[in-house]
Amino acid sequence: MMERTVLLTVLLAVACGPKKAPEPVVTEPVVIEVKKTLEELVVESGSLLEDPSSRESTDAAIALLEEAAERFPDAAIAHHNLGIAKWYAGDLGGAQRSLERARGLDESVVETWTQLGRTMAARGDMAGASQLFEEAIEKFPESIALRVALIEMYRQGGDLSRAVDEAKSALKVRADSIELYNSMGLSYMDMGSLGLARFVFQKAMSAVSGAEENAYLACNLGRVYQLEGKTALARAFYDKALVLDPTLLPAQVYLSEVYMADRNYEGVVELLERTALADPNNAEVQLILGVAYRGVGRHEDSAVAYRRASELKPTDLSPWFNLGILYGDHVKDYDASLEAFQRYIQEGGAEADRAQQYIKEVERERTRAEKRRKAEEDRKKREAERAERQRLLEEAERQKAEEAERQRAEEEAALQQAAEAGTSDSAPDGADEAGSDAEAAPVPTGADEVSSPTAEPAATDSPAAEAGSPEDPPGTEADEPVNEGDGEDAGGGLWGPVDPPGGHP
């Protein structure tokens, strides 16, 4: 219970007495409870119920309305709204008791009769709900809501002929009711009479004012076209419905089916993620979203959506079947796949035989996968061994090349060192004192073994000197006779030919 409290502290001082300062006496805080009015409780709870998908908000609304019903037991509105809140919370028994109390306090509220009949039908009391609706219609013959609720009770209960008959009777009273046309068309759809359903929806659009702008009519007509295989027309009417009401859940779900048929999984995800945010407790949305996530490769999200669908509607076993396919065909988690299919069978899935076939195939695939895994491990092991051998070979070659390079470098260094040592040993004494500008004369070929004594310098007026002729070799000058003739000899020069060092042979 929410309360507003005021804390008051009372100080009591002694007016007379000793001269010392008086000691104050502090009492316990006084809590003054300011309770909300009935109107405040109803308005606040109504705000909380604007999002019935939030269990926290619904529980808070129930708490406020229980306070209102307790403090204002004769207020029909408190009991009525409490019944609505308990309906949202899934407490149908509590909802029926609150609504019956509200009707007992005020029978003039048609909404209480309508919701009470719906609650009784939801609890399976079709006879009691039918009787209550008939009584209410006699009391409120102009109420379309009561008649639509009665038609929907018959339709959802499978009594389609009676639903159609009630719709026809109601249209005689209110021929301008879009809701009645919708209910009649849906009843024909459920019967499989798509032509009649299409006729009813089209007639409503042409005959009833405002029907062209009714999102439900557009959506239902699109559904007829979809069931007839006219996908383009179906999509056009779904798009129109969502333009008129972007939050219309049936149009979103039906359009997602069109996308699914076209393998447009991205479109389904984009569409239904918004739907799931607006209606997080819709099991059908979660199931379709799971299939779409699988189609775009978001396998983890797919599994989460399937499990969420199963939580929201435990009686629907199709999420487990889909989980088996997801794990077996896509994730390749064969153990998880087998577990999902086995649960589907154990809980009485309608397609148990098909699930058994999947189980056999998954077991075979698991065996094949194990063989492939083992073969792959062996292949990788062999490749690793080959790679290691190759590495060792390359390492040996590298070391061999490095050793050869090291030996070559050592040999070159030794040769260089020897050359440097030889050059130093062969240098003549005093060579260091020779003029730096003088150049050593080249040694003639074969002169390494000839030692030349000091020669007399040639006369400057010698013809040989002038002609640049080489000097006579040492020891031959006196042996060579001078040709006294006319200056010519067989050699064709002033001098005879020069013999090689050592004289004539």
C-alpha positions in Angstrom: 0.0 0.0 0.0 1.4 3.4 -0.9 1.1 5.9 1.9 2.1 9.5 2.5 3.3 10.0 6.0 4.2 13.0 8.1 6.6 12.7 11.0 5.9 15.0 13.9 8.3 15.4 16.8 6.7 16.9 20.0 8.9 18.7 22.5 7.6 19.2 26.0 9.3 21.8 28.2 8.8 22.3 32.0 7.5 25.8 32.7 8.8 26.0 36.2 11.2 24.1 38.5 14.9 24.3 39.2 17.1 26.8 37.6 19.0 24.3 35.5 18.1 24.0 31.9 15.1 21.7 31.4 15.6 18.4 29.6 13.2 17.9 26.6 11.2 14.8 26.4 11.0 13.4 22.9 8.0 11.2 22.0 8.0 8.5 19.2 7.3 9.9 15.7 3.6 10.1 14.9 2.7 8.7 11.5 -0.3 10.3 9.9 -1.6 8.2 7.0 -3.2 10.0 4.1 -5.2 7.5 2.2 -5.9 7.9 -1.5 -9.4 8.5 -2.7 -11.3 5.9 -4.8 -10.8 8.1 -7.8 -7.1 8.3 -7.2 -6.8 4.5 -6.8 -8.8 3.9 -10.0 -6.9 6.4 -12.1 -3.5 5.2 -10.9 -4.4 1.5 -11.5 -5.7 2.3 -14.9 -2.4 3.9 -15.9 -0.6 0.8 -14.8 -2.9 -1.4 -16.8 -2.1 0.5 -20.0 0.8 -2.0 -20.4 -0.9 -5.3 -19.5 2.1 -7.3 -20.8 4.1 -6.1 -17.8 3.5 -8.4 -14.9 5.0 -5.9 -12.5 2.6 -3.2 -13.6 -0.3 -5.6 -13.5 0.5 -6.8 -10.0 0.9 -3.2 -8.8 -2.6 -2.4 -10.3 -4.1 -5.4 -8.6 -2.7 -4.2 -5.2 -4.2 -0.8 -5.7 -7.6 -2.1 -6.8 -7.7 -4.6 -3.9 -7.2 -1.7 -1.5 -10.0 0.1 -3.3 -12.3 -2.9 -3.2 -11.6 -3.3 0.5 -12.0 0.3 1.5 -14.9 1.0 -0.9 -16.7 -2.4 -0.9 -19.9 -0.9 -2.6 -18.0 0.7 -5.4 -18.8 -1.4 -8.5 -16.0 0.3 -10.5 -13.4 -1.0 -8.0 -14.5 -4.6 -8.4 -14.9 -4.3 -12.2 -11.4 -3.0 -12.7 -10.0 -5.6 -10.3 -11.6 -8.2 -12.5 -10.0 -6.8 -15.6 -6.6 -6.7 -13.9 -6.9 -10.3 -12.7 -7.9 -11.3 -16.3 -4.7 -9.8 -17.5 -2.7 -11.6 -14.8 -4.3 -14.9 -15.9 -6.3 -15.3 -12.7 -9.6 -16.2 -14.4 -11.3 -17.5 -11.3 -10.5 -14.3 -9.4 -11.5 -12.2 -12.3 -14.9 -13.9 -12.5 -15.6 -13.4 -8.8 -14.7 -9.7 -9.0 -16.9 -9.2 -12.1 -19.8 -11.0 -10.5 -19.5 -8.7 -7.5 -19.4 -5.7 -9.7 -22.5 -6.8 -11.6 -24.3 -7.5 -8.4 -23.6 -3.9 -7.3 -24.5 -2.3 -10.6 -26.3 -4.2 -13.4 -26.5 -1.2 -15.7 -22.8 -1.5 -16.8 -22.8 -3.4 -20.1 -19.0 -3.7 -20.0 -19.3 -5.8 -16.8 -21.7 -8.2 -18.4 -19.5 -8.5 -21.6 -16.3 -9.1 -19.7 -18.0 -11.6 -17.3 -19.3 -13.6 -20.3 -15.9 -13.7 -21.9 -14.3 -14.8 -18.6 -16.8 -17.6 -18.2 -16.2 -18.8 -21.8 -12.4 -18.6 -21.3 -12.8 -20.9 -18.2 -14.7 -23.4 -20.4 -18.2 -22.6 -19.1 -19.7 -22.2 -22.6 -23.3 -22.9 -21.5 -23.1 -20.4 -18.6 -21.5 -17.8 -20.8 -24.1 -18.3 -23.6 -26.9 -17.9 -21.1 -25.4 -14.8 -19.6 -24.9 -13.2 -23.1 -28.5 -13.9 -24.1 -29.7 -12.4 -20.9 -27.5 -9.3 -21.4 -28.6 -8.9 -25.0 -32.2 -8.8 -23.9 -31.3 -6.1 -21.4 -29.0 -4.2 -23.9 -30.4 -5.0 -27.4 -28.4 -2.2 -29.0 -25.0 -3.3 -27.6 -22.7 -4.4 -30.4 -20.0 -5.4 -28.0 -22.3 -8.0 -26.4 -23.2 -9.5 -29.8 -19.7 -9.5 -31.0 -18.5 -11.2 -27.8 -21.2 -13.9 -28.2 -20.3 -14.5 -31.9 -16.6 -14.8 -31.0 -17.4 -17.2 -28.2 -19.1 -19.5 -30.7 -16.4 -19.0 -33.3 -13.5 -19.7 -31.0 -15.4 -22.6 -29.5 -15.7 -24.2 -33.0 -19.5 -23.7 -33.4 -19.1 -21.8 -36.6 -22.6 -22.2 -38.0 -24.1 -20.7 -34.9 -21.5 -17.9 -35.0 -22.6 -17.1 -38.6 -26.3 -17.2 -37.6 -25.7 -14.8 -34.6 -23.8 -12.4 -36.9 -26.7 -12.4 -39.4 -29.2 -11.7 -36.6 -27.0 -8.9 -35.2 -26.6 -7.3 -38.7 -30.4 -7.0 -38.9 -30.2 -4.8 -35.8 -27.0 -2.9 -36.7 -26.2 -3.2 -40.4 -23.6 -0.5 -40.2 -21.4 -2.3 -37.7 -17.8 -3.0 -39.0 -17.2 -5.3 -36.0 -20.2 -7.5 -36.9 -19.0 -7.8 -40.6 -15.5 -8.7 -39.3 -16.8 -11.4 -37.0 -19.0 -12.9 -39.8 -16.1 -12.9 -42.3 -13.8 -14.5 -39.8 -16.4 -17.2 -39.2 -16.6 -18.0 -42.9 -12.8 -18.1 -43.1 -12.7 -20.6 -40.3 -15.3 -22.7 -42.2 -13.1 -22.6 -45.2 -15.6 -20.6 -47.2 -13.1 -18.1 -48.5 -15.3 -16.7 -51.3 -18.1 -15.8 -48.7 -15.5 -14.3 -46.4 -14.1 -12.2 -49.2 -17.6 -11.1 -50.1 -18.4 -10.1 -46.5 -15.3 -8.0 -46.1 -15.6 -6.3 -49.5 -19.3 -5.5 -48.9 -18.4 -3.9 -45.6 -15.8 -1.8 -47.3 -18.2 -0.6 -49.9 -21.3 -0.2 -47.7 -20.2 0.9 -44.3 -18.9 4.4 -43.7 -15.3 4.4 -42.5 -14.8 0.8 -43.3 -12.2 1.6 -46.0 -10.0 3.1 -43.2 -10.5 0.1 -40.8 -7.2 -1.7 -40.3 -8.9 -4.9 -39.2 -11.0 -5.2 -42.3 -7.9 -4.6 -44.5 -6.0 -7.2 -42.6 -8.7 -9.8 -42.8 -9.3 -9.2 -46.5 -5.5 -9.6 -47.0 -5.7 -12.9 -45.1 -8.4 -14.2 -47.5 -6.2 -13.3 -50.5 -3.2 -15.0 -48.8 -5.2 -18.2 -48.2 -6.4 -18.1 -51.9 -2.7 -17.9 -53.0 -3.0 -14.3 -54.2 0.2 -13.2 -52.5 0.6 -9.8 -54.2 -2.9 -8.7 -53.2 -2.5 -10.1 -49.7 0.7 -8.1 -49.2 -0.9 -5.0 -50.5 -3.8 -5.2 -47.9 -1.4 -6.1 -45.1 0.7 -3.0 -45.9 -2.4 -0.9 -46.0 -3.5 -2.3 -42.6 -0.1 -1.5 -41.1 -0.3 2.0 -42.5 -3.6 2.5 -40.7 -2.4 0.8 -37.5 1.4 0.1 -37.3 0.8 -1.9 -34.1 -1.8 -4.3 -35.5 -0.4 -7.6 -34.4 -2.4 -9.9 -36.9 -1.2 -7.9 -39.9 2.4 -8.1 -38.7 2.1 -11.9 -38.2 0.4 -12.5 -41.5 2.8 -10.3 -43.4 5.7 -12.2 -41.8 4.3 -15.4 -43.2 4.3 -13.9 -46.7 8.0 -13.0 -46.1 8.7 -16.5 -44.9 7.2 -18.0 -48.0 9.6 -15.8 -50.1 12.5 -16.8 -47.8 12.7 -13.1 -46.9 14.0 -13.9 -43.4 15.5 -10.4 -43.0 12.1 -8.9 -43.5 10.5 -11.2 -41.0 13.1 -10.3 -38.4 12.8 -6.6 -38.9 9.0 -6.8 -38.7 8.6 -9.2 -35.8 11.3 -7.8 -33.6 9.1 -4.7 -33.3 6.1 -6.9 -32.7 7.9 -8.8 -29.9 8.7 -5.5 -28.2 5.1 -4.4 -28.3 3.8 -7.9 -27.3 6.5 -9.9 -25.6 4.2 -12.5 -24.3 2.9 -13.7 -27.7 4.0 -17.3 -28.3 3.2 -17.3 -32.0 5.4 -14.3 -32.6 8.3 -15.9 -30.8 7.9 -19.1 -32.8 7.9 -17.4 -36.1 10.8 -15.2 -35.0 12.8 -18.3 -34.1 12.4 -19.6 -37.6 13.4 -16.2 -39.1 16.5 -16.0 -36.8 17.5 -19.5 -38.0 17.1 -18.3 -41.6 19.5 -15.4 -41.2 22.0 -17.5 -39.3 21.3 -16.1 -35.8 21.2 -19.6 -34.2 21.5 -18.5 -30.6 18.7 -16.0 -30.9 16.7 -18.7 -32.7 17.0 -21.1 -29.8 16.1 -18.4 -27.3 13.0 -17.5 -29.3 11.9 -21.2 -29.5 12.3 -21.7 -25.8 10.5 -18.5 -25.0 7.6 -19.7 -27.2 7.5 -22.9 -25.3 7.4 -21.1 -22.0 4.6 -18.8 -23.1 2.5 -21.7 -24.5 3.6 -25.1 -22.9 0.8 -26.9 -24.7 2.3 -26.1 -28.1 5.1 -28.6 -28.7 6.2 -27.3 -32.1 9.0 -25.2 -30.6 10.7 -28.5 -29.4 10.4 -29.9 -32.9 12.0 -26.8 -34.4 14.7 -26.9 -31.8 15.6 -30.4 -32.9 15.9 -29.2 -36.5 17.9 -26.2 -35.5 20.5 -28.1 -33.5 20.7 -31.1 -35.9 20.8 -29.4 -39.3 22.4 -26.0 -38.5 24.3 -26.0 -35.2 25.4 -29.6 -35.6 24.9 -30.2 -31.8 23.5 -33.7 -32.3 23.1 -34.4 -28.6 20.9 -31.3 -28.1 19.0 -32.2 -31.3 18.2 -35.7 -30.0 17.1 -34.3 -26.6 14.7 -31.8 -28.2 13.1 -34.5 -30.5 12.8 -36.9 -27.6 11.0 -34.3 -25.4 8.7 -33.6 -28.3 7.8 -37.3 -28.5 7.6 -37.8 -24.8 5.1 -35.0 -24.3 2.8 -36.2 -27.0 3.8 -34.3 -30.1 1.4 -34.8 -33.0 4.2 -35.7 -35.5 5.9 -38.3 -33.4 6.6 -40.5 -36.4 8.3 -37.7 -38.2 10.3 -36.9 -35.1 11.5 -40.5 -34.9 12.7 -40.3 -38.5 14.7 -37.2 -37.6 16.2 -39.0 -34.6 17.4 -41.8 -36.8 18.9 -39.4 -39.3 20.5 -37.3 -36.5 22.1 -40.5 -35.0 23.5 -41.5 -38.4 24.8 -38.0 -39.0 26.4 -38.0 -35.6 28.2 -41.2 -36.5 29.4 -39.8 -39.8 30.5 -36.6 -38.1 32.5 -38.5 -35.6 34.3 -40.4 -38.4 34.9 -37.1 -40.2 36.2 -35.6 -37.0 38.6 -38.5 -36.5 39.8 -38.5 -40.1 40.3 -34.7 -39.8 42.3 -35.2 -36.6 44.5 -37.8 -38.3 45.0 -35.6 -41.4 46.0 -32.7 -39.2 48.4 -35.0 -37.3 50.0 -36.2 -40.5 50.3 -32.7 -41.8 51.9 -31.6 -38.5 54.4 -34.4 -38.7 55.3 -33.6 -42.3 55.6 -29.9 -41.4 57.9 -30.9 -38.5 60.1 -33.0 -40.8 60.3 -30.3 -43.3 61.2 -27.8 -40.6 64.0 -30.1 -39.4 65.3 -30.6 -42.9 65.2 -26.8 -43.6 66.9 -26.2 -40.2 69.7 -28.7 -41.1 70.1 -27.1 -44.5 70.3 -23.7 -42.9 72.9 -24.9 -40.4 74.9 -26.5 -43.2 74.9 -23.3 -45.2 75.8 -21.3 -42.2 78.8 -23.7 -41.5 80.0 -23.4 -45.1 79.7 -19.7 -45.0 81.6 -19.6 -41.7 84.4 -21.8 -43.2 84.6 -19.7 -46.3 84.9 -16.5 -44.2 87.6 -18.1 -42.1 89.6 -19.1 -45.2 89.3 -15.7 -46.7 90.4 -14.1 -43.5 93.4 -16.5 -43.3 94.4 -15.7 -46.9 94.0 -12.0 -46.3 96.2 -12.3 -43.2 98.8 -14.3 -45.1 98.9 -11.7 -47.9 99.3 -8.9 -45.5 102.2 -10.7 -43.7 103.9 -11.5 -47.1 103.8 -7.9 -48.2 105.4 -6.8 -45.0 108.3 -9.3 -45.2 109.3 -8.5 -48.9 109.9 -4.7 -48.4 113.7 -3.7 -49.0 115.8 -1.9 -46.4 115.6 1.8 -46.6 112.5 1.6 -48.7 110.8 3.7 -46.1 113.4 6.4 -46.7 113.1 6.6 -50.5 111.7 9.7 -52.0 108.0 9.7 -51.9 107.9 11.2 -55.4 110.0 8.5 -57.0 108.3 5.5 -58.5 109.8 2.1 -58.7 110.8 1.0 -62.2 109.0 -1.9 -63.6 110.8 -5.2 -63.5 111.2 -6.7 -67.0 109.9 -10.2 -67.7 112.5 -12.8 -66.7 114.7 -10.2 -64.9 114.0 -11.7 -61.4 117.0 -14.0 -61.8 119.5 -11.3 -63.4 121.7 -9.1 -61.2 122.9 -6.0 -63.1 126.2 -4.3 -62.2 126.4 -0.6 -62.3 126.7 0.6 -65.9 128.4 3.5 -67.3 126.2 6.3 -68.3 125.7 6.5 -72.1 127.2 9.3 -74.0 124.8 12.1 -74.7 125.9 12.3 -78.3 125.4 8.7 -78.9 123.0 8.0 -81.8 121.5 5.3 -79.7 120.6 7.7 -77.0 119.1 10.1 -79.4 117.1 7.4 -81.0 115.9 6.0 -77.7 117.5 2.6 -78.4 118.1 0.4 -75.4 121.5 0.1 -73.9 123.7 -2.9 -74.6 123.4 -5.5 -72.0 126.1 -5.6 -69.4 129.3 -7.4 -70.6 128.6 -7.3 -74.3 129.8 -3.8 -75.2 133.5 -4.8 -76.1 132.4 -8.0 -77.9 130.2 -6.3 -80.4 132.2 -5.1 -83.5 131.1 -1.9 -85.0 130.2 -2.2 -88.7 132.5 0.1 -90.4 130.8 -0.1 -93.7 128.4 2.4 -95.2 126.3 2.4 -92.0 124.0 -0.2 -93.2 123.9 -3.8 -92.0 121.7 -6.8 -92.4 119.7 -5.6 -89.5 118.6 -2.5 -91.4 119.9 -0.1 -88.6 122.8 1.9 -87.5 123.5 -0.7 -84.8 123.3 -4.4 -85.0 120.5 -6.2 -83.4 120.6 -6.4 -79.6 121.3 -9.8 -78.3 119.4 -11.0 -75.3 121.2 -10.8 -71.9 124.1 -13.2 -71.6 125.5 -12.7 -75.0 125.4 -15.0 -78.0 124.5 -18.6 -77.4 
